[in-house]
Amino acid sequence: MGQLKFDLYDFEKTLIQDKLRKQVEAALYQGGVPPGMVPPLARMFAHNTVKDIQIVAAMPGGSIVVYFLGKTVKSIYELGQMIVSGFMHAVFAAVIESVSPTTVEVNVYITADEVDFRLLGLSSPQEKGWSIAVL
């Protein structure tokens, strides 16, 4: 974590992210997290840490709502890219599918005040089963 405070090349960040992913995976397995959830969660946590994105709240209920915080313009942009690219959808779909015996719809939403205005006009890839809604 301390290494991330320095101005690093992308390949150096990738090495740190991979090491962090392995450490998070080990911790999740030791913590009793269901095995199907571990790889996607570890990948997301490591990626978010390197990109300076934090999970600030997760609220279960009829739906699961997870709030992410990007503290810099670059991290907010990266968060938008994670949503638009399908990375975020893939992580949560894998997590939910690993614990749910039935088909579950996974939607990823963003709010207009959290993301660059350019992201408002984006739509989901055809037949991917997810959407972006501006609330």
Secondary structure as GFF3:
##gff-version 3
##sequence-region A 1 135
A	DSSP	three_ten_helix	2	5	.	.	.	ID=ss1
A	DSSP	alpha_helix	10	30	.	.	.	ID=ss2
A	DSSP	alpha_helix	38	50	.	.	.	ID=ss3
A	DSSP	beta_strand	53	59	.	.	.	ID=ss4
A	DSSP	beta_strand	65	70	.	.	.	ID=ss5
A	DSSP	alpha_helix	73	84	.	.	.	ID=ss6
A	DSSP	alpha_helix	87	99	.	.	.	ID=ss7
A	DSSP	three_ten_helix	112	114	.	.	.	ID=ss8
A	DSSP	three_ten_helix	117	121	.	.	.	ID=ss9
###
